[in-house]
Amino acid sequence: MGDDEMMTEAEIDAEFERTQPIGNAINALAQAELAVAAVDEMPPDVAVRVGDTLRNLCNRKGAP
């Protein structure tokens, strides 16, 4: 699409829906980083759970 072409509302909606999972994954990672930064020292069991959760999010079927 050239700079002078406009997207229709339907095209914008379709692109938003197509890229929504990417945005969700980025948001989840950002939230996890904030949670990790909020504590000075994470207990080992919590660190394992956070790692498992991040791995699960990244390995989900259909994940970007």
Phi and psi restraints in degrees (range 20) as a CNS / XPLOR table:
assign (resid 1 and name C) (resid 2 and name N)
       (resid 2 and name CA) (resid 2 and name C) 1.0 -76.5 20.0 2
assign (resid 2 and name N) (resid 2 and name CA)
       (resid 2 and name C) (resid 3 and name N) 1.0 167.2 20.0 2
assign (resid 2 and name C) (resid 3 and name N)
       (resid 3 and name CA) (resid 3 and name C) 1.0 -62.4 20.0 2
assign (resid 3 and name N) (resid 3 and name CA)
       (resid 3 and name C) (resid 4 and name N) 1.0 -28.6 20.0 2
assign (resid 3 and name C) (resid 4 and name N)
       (resid 4 and name CA) (resid 4 and name C) 1.0 -88.5 20.0 2
assign (resid 4 and name N) (resid 4 and name CA)
       (resid 4 and name C) (resid 5 and name N) 1.0 -0.7 20.0 2
assign (resid 4 and name C) (resid 5 and name N)
       (resid 5 and name CA) (resid 5 and name C) 1.0 -93.6 20.0 2
assign (resid 5 and name N) (resid 5 and name CA)
       (resid 5 and name C) (resid 6 and name N) 1.0 142.6 20.0 2
assign (resid 5 and name C) (resid 6 and name N)
       (resid 6 and name CA) (resid 6 and name C) 1.0 -106.5 20.0 2
assign (resid 6 and name N) (resid 6 and name CA)
       (resid 6 and name C) (resid 7 and name N) 1.0 142.3 20.0 2
assign (resid 6 and name C) (resid 7 and name N)
       (resid 7 and name CA) (resid 7 and name C) 1.0 -85.3 20.0 2
assign (resid 7 and name N) (resid 7 and name CA)
       (resid 7 and name C) (resid 8 and name N) 1.0 143.5 20.0 2
assign (resid 7 and name C) (resid 8 and name N)
       (resid 8 and name CA) (resid 8 and name C) 1.0 -76.7 20.0 2
assign (resid 8 and name N) (resid 8 and name CA)
       (resid 8 and name C) (resid 9 and name N) 1.0 164.3 20.0 2
assign (resid 8 and name C) (resid 9 and name N)
       (resid 9 and name CA) (resid 9 and name C) 1.0 -59.6 20.0 2
assign (resid 9 and name N) (resid 9 and name CA)
       (resid 9 and name C) (resid 10 and name N) 1.0 -38.7 20.0 2
assign (resid 9 and name C) (resid 10 and name N)
       (resid 10 and name CA) (resid 10 and name C) 1.0 -64.5 20.0 2
assign (resid 10 and name N) (resid 10 and name CA)
       (resid 10 and name C) (resid 11 and name N) 1.0 -39.2 20.0 2
assign (resid 10 and name C) (resid 11 and name N)
       (resid 11 and name CA) (resid 11 and name C) 1.0 -66.7 20.0 2
assign (resid 11 and name N) (resid 11 and name CA)
       (resid 11 and name C) (resid 12 and name N) 1.0 -40.9 20.0 2
assign (resid 11 and name C) (resid 12 and name N)
       (resid 12 and name CA) (resid 12 and name C) 1.0 -62.2 20.0 2
assign (resid 12 and name N) (resid 12 and name CA)
       (resid 12 and name C) (resid 13 and name N) 1.0 -46.3 20.0 2
assign (resid 12 and name C) (resid 13 and name N)
       (resid 13 and name CA) (resid 13 and name C) 1.0 -60.3 20.0 2
assign (resid 13 and name N) (resid 13 and name CA)
       (resid 13 and name C) (resid 14 and name N) 1.0 -41.6 20.0 2
assign (resid 13 and name C) (resid 14 and name N)
       (resid 14 and name CA) (resid 14 and name C) 1.0 -64.8 20.0 2
assign (resid 14 and name N) (resid 14 and name CA)
       (resid 14 and name C) (resid 15 and name N) 1.0 -42.7 20.0 2
assign (resid 14 and name C) (resid 15 and name N)
       (resid 15 and name CA) (resid 15 and name C) 1.0 -64.9 20.0 2
assign (resid 15 and name N) (resid 15 and name CA)
       (resid 15 and name C) (resid 16 and name N) 1.0 -40.3 20.0 2
assign (resid 15 and name C) (resid 16 and name N)
       (resid 16 and name CA) (resid 16 and name C) 1.0 -60.9 20.0 2
assign (resid 16 and name N) (resid 16 and name CA)
       (resid 16 and name C) (resid 17 and name N) 1.0 -47.9 20.0 2
assign (resid 16 and name C) (resid 17 and name N)
       (resid 17 and name CA) (resid 17 and name C) 1.0 -62.4 20.0 2
assign (resid 17 and name N) (resid 17 and name CA)
       (resid 17 and name C) (resid 18 and name N) 1.0 -38.8 20.0 2
assign (resid 17 and name C) (resid 18 and name N)
       (resid 18 and name CA) (resid 18 and name C) 1.0 -66.3 20.0 2
assign (resid 18 and name N) (resid 18 and name CA)
       (resid 18 and name C) (resid 19 and name N) 1.0 -36.3 20.0 2
assign (resid 18 and name C) (resid 19 and name N)
       (resid 19 and name CA) (resid 19 and name C) 1.0 -97.6 20.0 2
assign (resid 19 and name N) (resid 19 and name CA)
       (resid 19 and name C) (resid 20 and name N) 1.0 -4.1 20.0 2
assign (resid 19 and name C) (resid 20 and name N)
       (resid 20 and name CA) (resid 20 and name C) 1.0 -55.7 20.0 2
assign (resid 20 and name N) (resid 20 and name CA)
       (resid 20 and name C) (resid 21 and name N) 1.0 -43.5 20.0 2
assign (resid 20 and name C) (resid 21 and name N)
       (resid 21 and name CA) (resid 21 and name C) 1.0 -59.7 20.0 2
assign (resid 21 and name N) (resid 21 and name CA)
       (resid 21 and name C) (resid 22 and name N) 1.0 -34.1 20.0 2
assign (resid 21 and name C) (resid 22 and name N)
       (resid 22 and name CA) (resid 22 and name C) 1.0 -65.4 20.0 2
assign (resid 22 and name N) (resid 22 and name CA)
       (resid 22 and name C) (resid 23 and name N) 1.0 -46.1 20.0 2
assign (resid 22 and name C) (resid 23 and name N)
       (resid 23 and name CA) (resid 23 and name C) 1.0 -61.2 20.0 2
assign (resid 23 and name N) (resid 23 and name CA)
       (resid 23 and name C) (resid 24 and name N) 1.0 -41.1 20.0 2
assign (resid 23 and name C) (resid 24 and name N)
       (resid 24 and name CA) (resid 24 and name C) 1.0 -62.6 20.0 2
assign (resid 24 and name N) (resid 24 and name CA)
       (resid 24 and name C) (resid 25 and name N) 1.0 -42.4 20.0 2
assign (resid 24 and name C) (resid 25 and name N)
       (resid 25 and name CA) (resid 25 and name C) 1.0 -65.6 20.0 2
assign (resid 25 and name N) (resid 25 and name CA)
       (resid 25 and name C) (resid 26 and name N) 1.0 -42.7 20.0 2
assign (resid 25 and name C) (resid 26 and name N)
       (resid 26 and name CA) (resid 26 and name C) 1.0 -62.5 20.0 2
assign (resid 26 and name N) (resid 26 and name CA)
       (resid 26 and name C) (resid 27 and name N) 1.0 -42.3 20.0 2
assign (resid 26 and name C) (resid 27 and name N)
       (resid 27 and name CA) (resid 27 and name C) 1.0 -63.5 20.0 2
assign (resid 27 and name N) (resid 27 and name CA)
       (resid 27 and name C) (resid 28 and name N) 1.0 -42.4 20.0 2
assign (resid 27 and name C) (resid 28 and name N)
       (resid 28 and name CA) (resid 28 and name C) 1.0 -61.8 20.0 2
assign (resid 28 and name N) (resid 28 and name CA)
       (resid 28 and name C) (resid 29 and name N) 1.0 -42.7 20.0 2
assign (resid 28 and name C) (resid 29 and name N)
       (resid 29 and name CA) (resid 29 and name C) 1.0 -65.4 20.0 2
assign (resid 29 and name N) (resid 29 and name CA)
       (resid 29 and name C) (resid 30 and name N) 1.0 -41.6 20.0 2
assign (resid 29 and name C) (resid 30 and name N)
       (resid 30 and name CA) (resid 30 and name C) 1.0 -62.8 20.0 2
assign (resid 30 and name N) (resid 30 and name CA)
       (resid 30 and name C) (resid 31 and name N) 1.0 -41.9 20.0 2
assign (resid 30 and name C) (resid 31 and name N)
       (resid 31 and name CA) (resid 31 and name C) 1.0 -64.8 20.0 2
assign (resid 31 and name N) (resid 31 and name CA)
       (resid 31 and name C) (resid 32 and name N) 1.0 -39.1 20.0 2
assign (resid 31 and name C) (resid 32 and name N)
       (resid 32 and name CA) (resid 32 and name C) 1.0 -65.7 20.0 2
assign (resid 32 and name N) (resid 32 and name CA)
       (resid 32 and name C) (resid 33 and name N) 1.0 -40.7 20.0 2
assign (resid 32 and name C) (resid 33 and name N)
       (resid 33 and name CA) (resid 33 and name C) 1.0 -62.2 20.0 2
assign (resid 33 and name N) (resid 33 and name CA)
       (resid 33 and name C) (resid 34 and name N) 1.0 -41.1 20.0 2
assign (resid 33 and name C) (resid 34 and name N)
       (resid 34 and name CA) (resid 34 and name C) 1.0 -63.8 20.0 2
assign (resid 34 and name N) (resid 34 and name CA)
       (resid 34 and name C) (resid 35 and name N) 1.0 -40.1 20.0 2
assign (resid 34 and name C) (resid 35 and name N)
       (resid 35 and name CA) (resid 35 and name C) 1.0 -65.0 20.0 2
assign (resid 35 and name N) (resid 35 and name CA)
       (resid 35 and name C) (resid 36 and name N) 1.0 -41.3 20.0 2
assign (resid 35 and name C) (resid 36 and name N)
       (resid 36 and name CA) (resid 36 and name C) 1.0 -66.7 20.0 2
assign (resid 36 and name N) (resid 36 and name CA)
       (resid 36 and name C) (resid 37 and name N) 1.0 -41.2 20.0 2
assign (resid 36 and name C) (resid 37 and name N)
       (resid 37 and name CA) (resid 37 and name C) 1.0 -68.5 20.0 2
assign (resid 37 and name N) (resid 37 and name CA)
       (resid 37 and name C) (resid 38 and name N) 1.0 -20.9 20.0 2
assign (resid 37 and name C) (resid 38 and name N)
       (resid 38 and name CA) (resid 38 and name C) 1.0 -74.5 20.0 2
assign (resid 38 and name N) (resid 38 and name CA)
       (resid 38 and name C) (resid 39 and name N) 1.0 -13.6 20.0 2
assign (resid 38 and name C) (resid 39 and name N)
       (resid 39 and name CA) (resid 39 and name C) 1.0 -117.5 20.0 2
assign (resid 39 and name N) (resid 39 and name CA)
       (resid 39 and name C) (resid 40 and name N) 1.0 144.5 20.0 2
assign (resid 39 and name C) (resid 40 and name N)
       (resid 40 and name CA) (resid 40 and name C) 1.0 -73.3 20.0 2
assign (resid 40 and name N) (resid 40 and name CA)
       (resid 40 and name C) (resid 41 and name N) 1.0 -49.5 20.0 2
assign (resid 40 and name C) (resid 41 and name N)
       (resid 41 and name CA) (resid 41 and name C) 1.0 -135.0 20.0 2
assign (resid 41 and name N) (resid 41 and name CA)
       (resid 41 and name C) (resid 42 and name N) 1.0 120.5 20.0 2
assign (resid 41 and name C) (resid 42 and name N)
       (resid 42 and name CA) (resid 42 and name C) 1.0 -88.1 20.0 2
assign (resid 42 and name N) (resid 42 and name CA)
       (resid 42 and name C) (resid 43 and name N) 1.0 131.1 20.0 2
assign (resid 42 and name C) (resid 43 and name N)
       (resid 43 and name CA) (resid 43 and name C) 1.0 -59.4 20.0 2
assign (resid 43 and name N) (resid 43 and name CA)
       (resid 43 and name C) (resid 44 and name N) 1.0 145.0 20.0 2
assign (resid 43 and name C) (resid 44 and name N)
       (resid 44 and name CA) (resid 44 and name C) 1.0 -54.3 20.0 2
assign (resid 44 and name N) (resid 44 and name CA)
       (resid 44 and name C) (resid 45 and name N) 1.0 -40.2 20.0 2
assign (resid 44 and name C) (resid 45 and name N)
       (resid 45 and name CA) (resid 45 and name C) 1.0 -66.3 20.0 2
assign (resid 45 and name N) (resid 45 and name CA)
       (resid 45 and name C) (resid 46 and name N) 1.0 -34.3 20.0 2
assign (resid 45 and name C) (resid 46 and name N)
       (resid 46 and name CA) (resid 46 and name C) 1.0 -71.1 20.0 2
assign (resid 46 and name N) (resid 46 and name CA)
       (resid 46 and name C) (resid 47 and name N) 1.0 -40.5 20.0 2
assign (resid 46 and name C) (resid 47 and name N)
       (resid 47 and name CA) (resid 47 and name C) 1.0 -59.7 20.0 2
assign (resid 47 and name N) (resid 47 and name CA)
       (resid 47 and name C) (resid 48 and name N) 1.0 -41.3 20.0 2
assign (resid 47 and name C) (resid 48 and name N)
       (resid 48 and name CA) (resid 48 and name C) 1.0 -64.3 20.0 2
assign (resid 48 and name N) (resid 48 and name CA)
       (resid 48 and name C) (resid 49 and name N) 1.0 -43.6 20.0 2
assign (resid 48 and name C) (resid 49 and name N)
       (resid 49 and name CA) (resid 49 and name C) 1.0 -65.7 20.0 2
assign (resid 49 and name N) (resid 49 and name CA)
       (resid 49 and name C) (resid 50 and name N) 1.0 -41.4 20.0 2
assign (resid 49 and name C) (resid 50 and name N)
       (resid 50 and name CA) (resid 50 and name C) 1.0 -63.4 20.0 2
assign (resid 50 and name N) (resid 50 and name CA)
       (resid 50 and name C) (resid 51 and name N) 1.0 -43.8 20.0 2
assign (resid 50 and name C) (resid 51 and name N)
       (resid 51 and name CA) (resid 51 and name C) 1.0 -60.5 20.0 2
assign (resid 51 and name N) (resid 51 and name CA)
       (resid 51 and name C) (resid 52 and name N) 1.0 -44.2 20.0 2
assign (resid 51 and name C) (resid 52 and name N)
       (resid 52 and name CA) (resid 52 and name C) 1.0 -62.2 20.0 2
assign (resid 52 and name N) (resid 52 and name CA)
       (resid 52 and name C) (resid 53 and name N) 1.0 -42.4 20.0 2
assign (resid 52 and name C) (resid 53 and name N)
       (resid 53 and name CA) (resid 53 and name C) 1.0 -63.6 20.0 2
assign (resid 53 and name N) (resid 53 and name CA)
       (resid 53 and name C) (resid 54 and name N) 1.0 -45.9 20.0 2
assign (resid 53 and name C) (resid 54 and name N)
       (resid 54 and name CA) (resid 54 and name C) 1.0 -63.3 20.0 2
assign (resid 54 and name N) (resid 54 and name CA)
       (resid 54 and name C) (resid 55 and name N) 1.0 -40.9 20.0 2
assign (resid 54 and name C) (resid 55 and name N)
       (resid 55 and name CA) (resid 55 and name C) 1.0 -61.6 20.0 2
assign (resid 55 and name N) (resid 55 and name CA)
       (resid 55 and name C) (resid 56 and name N) 1.0 -44.3 20.0 2
assign (resid 55 and name C) (resid 56 and name N)
       (resid 56 and name CA) (resid 56 and name C) 1.0 -61.8 20.0 2
assign (resid 56 and name N) (resid 56 and name CA)
       (resid 56 and name C) (resid 57 and name N) 1.0 -42.0 20.0 2
assign (resid 56 and name C) (resid 57 and name N)
       (resid 57 and name CA) (resid 57 and name C) 1.0 -62.8 20.0 2
assign (resid 57 and name N) (resid 57 and name CA)
       (resid 57 and name C) (resid 58 and name N) 1.0 -41.5 20.0 2
assign (resid 57 and name C) (resid 58 and name N)
       (resid 58 and name CA) (resid 58 and name C) 1.0 -74.9 20.0 2
assign (resid 58 and name N) (resid 58 and name CA)
       (resid 58 and name C) (resid 59 and name N) 1.0 -23.6 20.0 2
assign (resid 58 and name C) (resid 59 and name N)
       (resid 59 and name CA) (resid 59 and name C) 1.0 -100.5 20.0 2
assign (resid 59 and name N) (resid 59 and name CA)
       (resid 59 and name C) (resid 60 and name N) 1.0 4.2 20.0 2
assign (resid 59 and name C) (resid 60 and name N)
       (resid 60 and name CA) (resid 60 and name C) 1.0 -60.9 20.0 2
assign (resid 60 and name N) (resid 60 and name CA)
       (resid 60 and name C) (resid 61 and name N) 1.0 145.5 20.0 2
assign (resid 60 and name C) (resid 61 and name N)
       (resid 61 and name CA) (resid 61 and name C) 1.0 -60.9 20.0 2
assign (resid 61 and name N) (resid 61 and name CA)
       (resid 61 and name C) (resid 62 and name N) 1.0 134.5 20.0 2
assign (resid 61 and name C) (resid 62 and name N)
       (resid 62 and name CA) (resid 62 and name C) 1.0 81.3 20.0 2
assign (resid 62 and name N) (resid 62 and name CA)
       (resid 62 and name C) (resid 63 and name N) 1.0 1.7 20.0 2
assign (resid 62 and name C) (resid 63 and name N)
       (resid 63 and name CA) (resid 63 and name C) 1.0 -70.6 20.0 2
assign (resid 63 and name N) (resid 63 and name CA)
       (resid 63 and name C) (resid 64 and name N) 1.0 144.1 20.0 2
